[in-house]
Amino acid sequence: MKQIPYWLDTAPAFPDRTGKPLPDQADLVVIGGGLTGLSSAYHAARKGARVVLVEKDKVGSGASGRNGSMCTQGITISPAEARKRYGSRGPGNCTTPSARRWTWWRS
C-alpha cells in the first residue's frame, strides 16, 4: 500500500523555484500552500489582488494533503441543512472556527 496520497502521487512535477527572488510588491502574501493558504490566495487573486504564496515544501504536502478531506470540521450537517437551520446570515454568535468560516463560505 502506498503511503503517499493519490493527488500528490499523480500531480505533475512543480517547477523548482528555490532561490527565486520574491516580487518587490504584493497586495497579499500567503504563508503556506495548504487548503487554507491556497484558497485564500485563489480567492484574493480572483478579486484582482497581486498574491504571493510561499510554501516551504510542495503545495499540499502538509496536513491538508494528508487529511481525510474533513475541511469542514465541526459542521456535521449539509450546507443546505445549515442554511435551513441558521438562515442566510449564518449561525449568529457562535464562536467555533466552523462558524467563523460562514463569511468565506457565503462569499
ABEGO torsion letter per residue (X at the ends): XBABBAAAAABBBBBBABGBBBBABBABBBBEABAAAAAAAAAAAAAGBBBBBBBABBBGABAAAABAGBAABGBABBAAAAAAAAEAAEAEABABAAAAAAAAAAX
